[in-house]
Amino acid sequence: MLSFVQEALVRGWENVVGRPDGPMNFRLVMQPAMAIILAVRSGLRDAREGQPPFLWTLLSNRDRRPHLLRHGWNDVRNLFFVAIGLDAIYQVIVHSMVYPLELLLTATVLALVPYFAVRGLVTRVARRRGRT
């Protein structure tokens, strides 16, 4: 089982960073860009509403974690599913089959990681600049 997971991780990583000039390479830019746009919008809203930075609160506040996860998921759900769909198309073109674990890895790296990383930073910057 471990070698299956390792193989999926290696193949997924190679498909994300190892093929920037391959088919459907636009997804490597568009998906993180859309996630960042959504994160900026949500981070500015958090700053206006006086909410603490998203990722820090998600990691440190157990009581608010379910609410924050639900709220964050509502923001990026459609983007995540588009990322899965685009990667499935990519895999069919390149591998002639679909690898589900690789789909999840790629969609997470391209859509969720940028969103969660940027949202709290935007909240902090907006508060410091007084744009609340």
Accessible surface in RSA format (square Angstrom, percent):
REM  Atomic radii and reference values for relative SASA: ProtOr
REM  Chains: A
REM  Algorithm: Lee & Richards
REM  Probe-radius: 1.40
REM  Slices: 20
REM RES _ NUM      All-atoms   Total-Side   Main-Chain    Non-polar    All polar
REM                ABS   REL    ABS   REL    ABS   REL    ABS   REL    ABS   REL
RES MET A   1   179.75  93.1 133.97  88.7  45.79 109.0 118.06 100.4  61.69  81.7
RES LEU A   2   126.82  70.6 120.36  86.1   6.46  16.2 122.62  86.1   4.20  11.3
RES SER A   3    80.30  67.9  74.58  99.5   5.72  13.2  46.25  98.5  34.05  47.7
RES PHE A   4   113.31  56.7 109.12  67.6   4.18  10.9 112.71  68.3   0.59   1.7
RES VAL A   5    46.11  30.3  46.11  41.7   0.00   0.0  46.11  40.1   0.00   0.0
RES GLN A   6    96.65  54.0  95.26  69.6   1.39   3.3  29.07  61.9  67.57  51.2
RES GLU A   7   102.06  58.6  94.48  71.5   7.58  18.0  35.31  68.3  66.75  54.5
RES ALA A   8     1.63   1.5   1.37   2.1   0.26   0.6   1.63   2.3   0.00   0.0
RES LEU A   9    80.84  45.0  78.88  56.4   1.95   4.9  79.35  55.7   1.49   4.0
RES VAL A  10    87.17  57.4  83.62  75.7   3.55   8.6  87.06  75.6   0.11   0.3
RES ARG A  11    33.80  14.2  32.85  16.7   0.95   2.3  21.82  29.8  11.98   7.3
RES GLY A  12     0.00   0.0   0.00   N/A   0.00   0.0   0.00   0.0   0.00   0.0
RES TRP A  13   140.65  56.4 140.47  68.0   0.18   0.4 119.74  63.8  20.92  33.9
RES GLU A  14    87.05  50.0  86.11  65.1   0.94   2.2  30.07  58.2  56.98  46.5
RES ASN A  15     0.50   0.3   0.27   0.3   0.24   0.6   0.00   0.0   0.50   0.5
RES VAL A  16    11.52   7.6   8.34   7.6   3.17   7.6   8.34   7.2   3.17   8.6
RES VAL A  17    74.92  49.3  54.86  49.7  20.06  48.3  59.37  51.6  15.55  42.2
RES GLY A  18    50.26  62.0   0.00   N/A  50.26  62.0  24.42  67.0  25.84  57.9
RES ARG A  19    91.27  38.3  86.80  44.2   4.47  10.6  19.52  26.7  71.74  43.5
RES PRO A  20    80.93  59.0  72.26  65.9   8.66  31.5  72.42  59.8   8.50  52.8
RES ASP A  21   127.84  89.5 101.97 101.5  25.87  61.2  37.70  88.7  90.13  89.9
RES GLY A  22    20.18  24.9   0.00   N/A  20.18  24.9  15.16  41.6   5.02  11.2
RES PRO A  23    60.12  43.8  45.85  41.8  14.27  51.9  58.22  48.1   1.90  11.8
RES MET A  24    32.38  16.8  20.48  13.6  11.90  28.3  21.45  18.2  10.93  14.5
RES ASN A  25    63.58  43.8  59.14  57.1   4.44  10.7   3.86   9.3  59.72  57.7
RES PHE A  26   102.31  51.2  94.73  58.7   7.58  19.7 102.31  62.0   0.00   0.0
RES ARG A  27     2.95   1.2   2.95   1.5   0.00   0.0   0.00   0.0   2.95   1.8
RES LEU A  28    32.37  18.0  19.40  13.9  12.97  32.6  19.40  13.6  12.97  34.9
RES VAL A  29   104.61  68.8  99.61  90.2   5.01  12.1 102.99  89.5   1.62   4.4
RES MET A  30    95.04  49.2  94.99  62.9   0.05   0.1  68.64  58.4  26.40  35.0
RES GLN A  31     4.67   2.6   4.18   3.1   0.48   1.1   3.62   7.7   1.05   0.8
RES PRO A  32    26.77  19.5  26.77  24.4   0.00   0.0  26.77  22.1   0.00   0.0
RES ALA A  33    37.17  34.2  31.15  48.1   6.02  13.7  36.03  50.7   1.14   3.0
RES MET A  34    77.48  40.1  77.48  51.3   0.00   0.0  62.19  52.9  15.30  20.3
RES ALA A  35     0.00   0.0   0.00   0.0   0.00   0.0   0.00   0.0   0.00   0.0
RES ILE A  36    71.41  40.6  71.41  53.2   0.00   0.0  71.41  51.4   0.00   0.0
RES ILE A  37   102.94  58.6  99.84  74.4   3.10   7.5 101.72  73.2   1.22   3.3
RES LEU A  38    29.66  16.5  29.63  21.2   0.03   0.1  29.66  20.8   0.00   0.0
RES ALA A  39     0.00   0.0   0.00   0.0   0.00   0.0   0.00   0.0   0.00   0.0
RES VAL A  40    54.63  35.9  54.63  49.5   0.00   0.0  54.63  47.5   0.00   0.0
RES ARG A  41   127.55  53.6 122.01  62.2   5.54  13.2  65.18  89.1  62.37  37.8
RES SER A  42     0.00   0.0   0.00   0.0   0.00   0.0   0.00   0.0   0.00   0.0
RES GLY A  43     0.00   0.0   0.00   N/A   0.00   0.0   0.00   0.0   0.00   0.0
RES LEU A  44    61.94  34.5  61.91  44.3   0.03   0.1  61.91  43.5   0.03   0.1
RES ARG A  45    56.24  23.6  56.24  28.7   0.00   0.0  30.94  42.3  25.30  15.3
RES ASP A  46     6.54   4.6   6.54   6.5   0.00   0.0   0.57   1.3   5.97   6.0
RES ALA A  47     2.38   2.2   0.00   0.0   2.38   5.4   0.00   0.0   2.38   6.3
RES ARG A  48   144.85  60.8 115.51  58.9  29.34  69.9  45.95  62.8  98.90  59.9
RES GLU A  49   106.41  61.1  75.87  57.4  30.55  72.7  39.19  75.8  67.22  54.9
RES GLY A  50    55.20  68.1   0.00   N/A  55.20  68.1  28.09  77.1  27.11  60.7
RES GLN A  51    56.76  31.7  56.39  41.2   0.37   0.9  13.18  28.1  43.58  33.0
RES PRO A  52    52.80  38.5  47.43  43.2   5.38  19.5  49.52  40.9   3.28  20.4
RES PRO A  53    15.28  11.1  15.28  13.9   0.00   0.0  15.28  12.6   0.00   0.0
RES PHE A  54     1.65   0.8   0.60   0.4   1.04   2.7   1.65   1.0   0.00   0.0
RES LEU A  55    63.74  35.5  63.69  45.6   0.05   0.1  63.69  44.7   0.05   0.1
RES TRP A  56   157.97  63.4 153.72  74.4   4.25  10.0 132.42  70.6  25.55  41.5
RES THR A  57     6.60   4.7   5.59   5.7   1.01   2.4   5.16   6.9   1.43   2.2
RES LEU A  58    16.72   9.3  16.47  11.8   0.25   0.6  16.47  11.6   0.25   0.7
RES LEU A  59   120.23  67.0  99.58  71.2  20.65  51.9 100.61  70.7  19.62  52.8
RES SER A  60    65.33  55.2  28.27  37.7  37.06  85.4  29.06  61.9  36.27  50.8
RES ASN A  61    49.80  34.3  46.98  45.4   2.82   6.8  10.20  24.5  39.61  38.3
RES ARG A  62   191.41  80.4 178.14  90.8  13.27  31.6  57.05  78.0 134.36  81.4
RES ASP A  63   133.79  93.7 105.57 105.1  28.22  66.7  33.46  78.7 100.33 100.1
RES ARG A  64    67.47  28.3  65.71  33.5   1.76   4.2  36.53  49.9  30.94  18.8
RES ARG A  65    75.18  31.6  75.18  38.3   0.00   0.0  30.45  41.6  44.74  27.1
RES PRO A  66    74.90  54.6  68.32  62.3   6.58  23.9  73.39  60.6   1.52   9.4
RES HIS A  67    93.03  50.8  91.84  63.8   1.19   3.0  57.46  59.2  35.57  41.4
RES LEU A  68    13.24   7.4  13.24   9.5   0.00   0.0  13.24   9.3   0.00   0.0
RES LEU A  69    84.53  47.1  81.98  58.6   2.56   6.4  82.34  57.8   2.19   5.9
RES ARG A  70   143.48  60.2 137.33  70.0   6.15  14.6  66.08  90.3  77.40  46.9
RES HIS A  71    56.66  31.0  54.25  37.7   2.41   6.2  34.44  35.5  22.22  25.9
RES GLY A  72     0.00   0.0   0.00   N/A   0.00   0.0   0.00   0.0   0.00   0.0
RES TRP A  73    90.09  36.2  89.06  43.1   1.03   2.4  73.64  39.3  16.45  26.7
RES ASN A  74    78.92  54.4  62.50  60.4  16.42  39.5  17.60  42.3  61.32  59.3
RES ASP A  75    24.81  17.4  12.09  12.0  12.72  30.1   2.51   5.9  22.30  22.2
RES VAL A  76     0.27   0.2   0.27   0.2   0.00   0.0   0.27   0.2   0.00   0.0
RES ARG A  77    89.90  37.7  89.90  45.8   0.00   0.0  20.86  28.5  69.04  41.8
RES ASN A  78   108.60  74.9 105.59 102.0   3.01   7.3  31.21  75.1  77.39  74.8
RES LEU A  79    18.34  10.2  12.85   9.2   5.49  13.8  16.00  11.2   2.34   6.3
RES PHE A  80    17.49   8.7  17.49  10.8   0.00   0.0  17.49  10.6   0.00   0.0
RES PHE A  81   109.82  54.9 101.66  63.0   8.16  21.2 102.15  61.9   7.67  21.9
RES VAL A  82    82.60  54.4  76.13  68.9   6.47  15.6  82.14  71.4   0.46   1.2
RES ALA A  83     0.78   0.7   0.23   0.4   0.55   1.2   0.23   0.3   0.55   1.5
RES ILE A  84    37.98  21.6  37.98  28.3   0.00   0.0  37.98  27.4   0.00   0.0
RES GLY A  85    31.72  39.1   0.00   N/A  31.72  39.1  31.12  85.4   0.60   1.4
RES LEU A  86    37.47  20.9  36.63  26.2   0.84   2.1  36.63  25.7   0.84   2.3
RES ASP A  87     0.48   0.3   0.48   0.5   0.00   0.0   0.47   1.1   0.01   0.0
RES ALA A  88    23.96  22.0  23.81  36.7   0.15   0.3  23.96  33.7   0.00   0.0
RES ILE A  89    92.83  52.8  90.15  67.2   2.68   6.5  92.79  66.8   0.04   0.1
RES TYR A  90     1.42   0.7   1.42   0.8   0.00   0.0   1.42   1.1   0.00   0.0
RES GLN A  91     0.00   0.0   0.00   0.0   0.00   0.0   0.00   0.0   0.00   0.0
RES VAL A  92    80.11  52.7  75.45  68.3   4.67  11.2  75.45  65.6   4.67  12.7
RES ILE A  93    98.81  56.2  69.74  52.0  29.07  70.1  76.29  54.9  22.51  61.1
RES VAL A  94    46.91  30.9  16.70  15.1  30.21  72.8  21.40  18.6  25.51  69.2
RES HIS A  95    46.67  25.5  24.52  17.0  22.15  56.7  16.31  16.8  30.36  35.3
RES SER A  96    96.79  81.8  68.62  91.6  28.17  64.9  36.86  78.5  59.93  84.0
RES MET A  97   101.33  52.5  94.23  62.4   7.09  16.9  75.28  64.0  26.05  34.5
RES VAL A  98    57.42  37.8  42.10  38.1  15.31  36.9  42.10  36.6  15.31  41.5
RES TYR A  99    50.58  23.6  50.51  28.7   0.08   0.2  25.63  19.3  24.96  30.8
RES PRO A 100    92.07  67.1  91.24  83.2   0.84   3.0  91.52  75.6   0.55   3.4
RES LEU A 101    59.62  33.2  56.06  40.1   3.56   8.9  57.40  40.3   2.22   6.0
RES GLU A 102     0.22   0.1   0.00   0.0   0.22   0.5   0.22   0.4   0.00   0.0
RES LEU A 103    19.33  10.8  19.33  13.8   0.00   0.0  19.33  13.6   0.00   0.0
RES LEU A 104    89.31  49.7  89.10  63.7   0.21   0.5  89.31  62.7   0.00   0.0
RES LEU A 105    41.97  23.4  36.64  26.2   5.32  13.4  41.23  29.0   0.73   2.0
RES THR A 106     0.67   0.5   0.67   0.7   0.00   0.0   0.67   0.9   0.00   0.0
RES ALA A 107     0.04   0.0   0.00   0.0   0.04   0.1   0.04   0.1   0.00   0.0
RES THR A 108    49.39  35.1  49.39  50.1   0.00   0.0  36.94  49.6  12.44  18.8
RES VAL A 109    44.96  29.6  40.06  36.3   4.89  11.8  40.06  34.8   4.89  13.3
RES LEU A 110     8.49   4.7   8.49   6.1   0.00   0.0   8.49   6.0   0.00   0.0
RES ALA A 111     0.00   0.0   0.00   0.0   0.00   0.0   0.00   0.0   0.00   0.0
RES LEU A 112    27.67  15.4  27.67  19.8   0.00   0.0  27.67  19.4   0.00   0.0
RES VAL A 113    82.74  54.4  77.84  70.5   4.90  11.8  82.13  71.4   0.61   1.7
RES PRO A 114    19.31  14.1  14.00  12.8   5.31  19.3  19.31  15.9   0.00   0.0
RES TYR A 115     0.00   0.0   0.00   0.0   0.00   0.0   0.00   0.0   0.00   0.0
RES PHE A 116    39.72  19.9  39.59  24.5   0.13   0.3  39.59  24.0   0.13   0.4
RES ALA A 117    47.73  43.9  39.31  60.7   8.42  19.1  41.31  58.2   6.42  17.0
RES VAL A 118    30.57  20.1  30.57  27.7   0.00   0.0  30.57  26.6   0.00   0.0
RES ARG A 119     2.90   1.2   2.90   1.5   0.00   0.0   0.00   0.0   2.90   1.8
RES GLY A 120     5.46   6.7   0.00   N/A   5.46   6.7   5.45  15.0   0.01   0.0
RES LEU A 121   108.89  60.6 107.57  77.0   1.32   3.3 107.67  75.6   1.22   3.3
RES VAL A 122    23.92  15.7  21.38  19.4   2.53   6.1  23.68  20.6   0.23   0.6
RES THR A 123     0.00   0.0   0.00   0.0   0.00   0.0   0.00   0.0   0.00   0.0
RES ARG A 124    94.38  39.6  90.62  46.2   3.76   9.0  25.44  34.8  68.93  41.8
RES VAL A 125    77.88  51.2  76.82  69.5   1.06   2.6  77.88  67.7   0.00   0.0
RES ALA A 126     5.04   4.6   1.25   1.9   3.79   8.6   5.04   7.1   0.00   0.0
RES ARG A 127    86.63  36.4  67.92  34.6  18.71  44.5  41.89  57.3  44.74  27.1
RES ARG A 128   197.99  83.1 159.54  81.3  38.45  91.5  63.83  87.2 134.15  81.3
RES ARG A 129   166.44  69.9 134.70  68.7  31.75  75.6  37.77  51.6 128.68  78.0
RES GLY A 130    58.76  72.5   0.00   N/A  58.76  72.5  29.20  80.1  29.56  66.2
RES ARG A 131   160.70  67.5 142.34  72.6  18.37  43.7  47.69  65.2 113.02  68.5
RES THR A 132    86.88  61.8  43.11  43.7  43.77 104.3  20.09  27.0  66.80 101.0
END  Absolute sums over single chains surface
CHAIN  1 A     7789.1       6765.7       1023.3       5112.3       2676.7
END  Absolute sums over all chains
TOTAL          7789.1       6765.7       1023.3       5112.3       2676.7
